[in-house]
Amino acid sequence: MTTALSVLALLLLVAMGVHVAIALGIIAVALMLFSFQIPPVLIAQMAWGSIDSYALVAIPFFIFAGNLMSRGDLALVILNLVGSVIRVFRGGVALALAASSVFFAAVNGSSVACTVALGPAAVKLLPKENYDVRFSAALVAVCGTVGLMIPPSLTFILIGSITGMPITDLFIAGLLPGLMEVMLLSFTTVWISRLRGFGVKQDAPDWVTFRRELPRASGALFMPVLIIGSIYMGIFTPTEVSALAALYALVLVLLVYRTAGVGTVWDVGKQSVMQTVMIYGVLLGAGLLTALLTRLGLGSELTAMLKAADVAPWMFLLAVNVLLLFVGMFLDGVSMIVLLTPILFPMATAMGIDPIHFAVIMTALVEVATLTPPIGLNLFVMSRITALPIHAIVSGVLPFYATRIVGLIIINAWPALSLVLVR
């Protein structure tokens, strides 16, 4: 009864416009003080413990590096570089956008940051080559979601810090599923472009443009190699790599490309601090709520119910997919992860599902949530960039939902895709 009332109160506060972090804190602190008589000092210690993690130090550094790399015309340079070669296909520039999303995903680890980085350049370039603006906006929103799967994913950092799983393993596990998602998006992009006659097709690759743009783009293109290579070879931990990535991005924008000055760096720093505080705020509130749910024994009760009902693992995964697709309509990705990870992971483990595989599944579901109205963040980002209404972007995204569902099915049904590099 207490759990049901708590969930109802939380939904009511969120519906009233209270931020998720504050709503979580209010519910958890009120129950701890009045239902369990926990001293305020102990509550404060619990809250601090939820963010007192070495792994979480990587979050502000990766956010800062991603925000820096989003400044300037870097996305346009990379799009022109890749597009000069693959314009031989119908929809080549759109295909170049899908390929470029791998780069920006490997730089910032955030879906929204990836969308912000690609959006202005794509909306500037694609309509000039006979692409519909609605399709261009939808494509950027969809490609931006890859930032949550390909390392360094902030979602994996959160899951690892909550569950205690090695973040390096999670990063490596997300690599192949992320590339598979990009391949599916690329096939869909080419199919839609051919069906609707989008894009300008070249007779042969433009190697002159490629050779001209490659030296300029090489500094930025090395950044994903630095991040993923250092982690995969065990040279640095994810937290150490995040600091290195921030320093490397600072050198690139200040000295190499000169797309930002000291004032811009200061503004990016303030923006990154605000984004980090938002994430940490949700973690604080969720940490208290998790401690409360542990005292209530909710996780143990749900796990016992699953065992008693003799639920098959595939049925559990189907229920999780449906649940998170629904919840993703009303919560952002950070809130989904910090709220549901402490509840779902013990249940998945009890069902015999590999926790790393389950982490990849949850991340894929959060990717879909960023495209799902009414809260889909990528939709709002592209609406702001293009000045298109949300419903117009949603209609452009519709063909890609089927692609996303296919990707979800593959990730759920084929654990080896997530585990082969880790094992």
Rosetta blueprint (number, residue, H / E / L):
1 M L
2 T H
3 T H
4 A H
5 L H
6 S H
7 V H
8 L H
9 A H
10 L H
11 L H
12 L H
13 L H
14 V H
15 A H
16 M L
17 G L
18 V L
19 H L
20 V H
21 A H
22 I H
23 A H
24 L H
25 G H
26 I H
27 I H
28 A H
29 V H
30 A H
31 L H
32 M H
33 L H
34 F H
35 S L
36 F L
37 Q L
38 I L
39 P L
40 P H
41 V H
42 L H
43 I H
44 A H
45 Q H
46 M H
47 A H
48 W H
49 G H
50 S L
51 I L
52 D L
53 S L
54 Y L
55 A H
56 L H
57 V H
58 A H
59 I H
60 P H
61 F H
62 F H
63 I H
64 F H
65 A H
66 G H
67 N H
68 L H
69 M H
70 S L
71 R L
72 G L
73 D L
74 L H
75 A H
76 L H
77 V H
78 I H
79 L H
80 N H
81 L H
82 V H
83 G H
84 S H
85 V H
86 I H
87 R L
88 V L
89 F L
90 R L
91 G L
92 G H
93 V H
94 A H
95 L H
96 A H
97 L H
98 A H
99 A H
100 S H
101 S H
102 V H
103 F H
104 F H
105 A H
106 A H
107 V H
108 N H
109 G L
110 S L
111 S H
112 V H
113 A H
114 C H
115 T H
116 V H
117 A H
118 L H
119 G H
120 P H
121 A H
122 A H
123 V H
124 K H
125 L H
126 L H
127 P H
128 K H
129 E H
130 N L
131 Y L
132 D L
133 V H
134 R H
135 F H
136 S H
137 A H
138 A H
139 L H
140 V H
141 A H
142 V H
143 C H
144 G H
145 T H
146 V H
147 G H
148 L H
149 M L
150 I L
151 P L
152 P L
153 S L
154 L H
155 T H
156 F H
157 I H
158 L H
159 I H
160 G H
161 S H
162 I H
163 T H
164 G L
165 M L
166 P L
167 I H
168 T H
169 D H
170 L H
171 F H
172 I H
173 A H
174 G H
175 L H
176 L H
177 P H
178 G H
179 L H
180 M H
181 E H
182 V H
183 M H
184 L H
185 L H
186 S H
187 F H
188 T H
189 T H
190 V H
191 W H
192 I H
193 S H
194 R H
195 L H
196 R H
197 G L
198 F L
199 G L
200 V L
201 K L
202 Q L
203 D L
204 A L
205 P L
206 D L
207 W H
208 V H
209 T H
210 F H
211 R H
212 R H
213 E H
214 L H
215 P H
216 R H
217 A H
218 S H
219 G H
220 A H
221 L H
222 F H
223 M H
224 P H
225 V H
226 L H
227 I H
228 I H
229 G H
230 S H
231 I H
232 Y H
233 M L
234 G L
235 I L
236 F L
237 T L
238 P H
239 T H
240 E H
241 V H
242 S H
243 A H
244 L H
245 A H
246 A H
247 L H
248 Y H
249 A H
250 L H
251 V H
252 L H
253 V H
254 L H
255 L H
256 V H
257 Y L
258 R L
259 T L
260 A L
261 G L
262 V H
263 G H
264 T H
265 V H
266 W H
267 D H
268 V H
269 G H
270 K H
271 Q H
272 S H
273 V H
274 M H
275 Q H
276 T H
277 V H
278 M H
279 I H
280 Y H
281 G H
282 V H
283 L H
284 L H
285 G H
286 A H
287 G H
288 L H
289 L H
290 T H
291 A H
292 L H
293 L H
294 T H
295 R H
296 L H
297 G L
298 L H
299 G H
300 S H
301 E H
302 L H
303 T H
304 A H
305 M H
306 L H
307 K H
308 A H
309 A H
310 D L
311 V L
312 A L
313 P H
314 W H
315 M H
316 F H
317 L H
318 L H
319 A H
320 V H
321 N H
322 V H
323 L H
324 L H
325 L H
326 F H
327 V H
328 G L
329 M L
330 F L
331 L L
332 D L
333 G H
334 V H
335 S H
336 M H
337 I H
338 V H
339 L H
340 L H
341 T H
342 P H
343 I H
344 L H
345 F H
346 P H
347 M H
348 A H
349 T H
350 A H
351 M L
352 G L
353 I L
354 D L
355 P H
356 I H
357 H H
358 F H
359 A H
360 V H
361 I H
362 M H
363 T H
364 A H
365 L H
366 V H
367 E H
368 V H
369 A H
370 T L
371 L L
372 T L
373 P L
374 P L
375 I L
376 G L
377 L H
378 N H
379 L H
380 F H
381 V H
382 M H
383 S H
384 R H
385 I H
386 T H
387 A L
388 L L
389 P L
390 I H
391 H H
392 A H
393 I H
394 V H
395 S H
396 G H
397 V H
398 L H
399 P H
400 F H
401 Y H
402 A H
403 T H
404 R H
405 I H
406 V H
407 G H
408 L H
409 I H
410 I H
411 I H
412 N H
413 A H
414 W L
415 P H
416 A H
417 L H
418 S H
419 L H
420 V L
421 L L
422 V L
423 R L
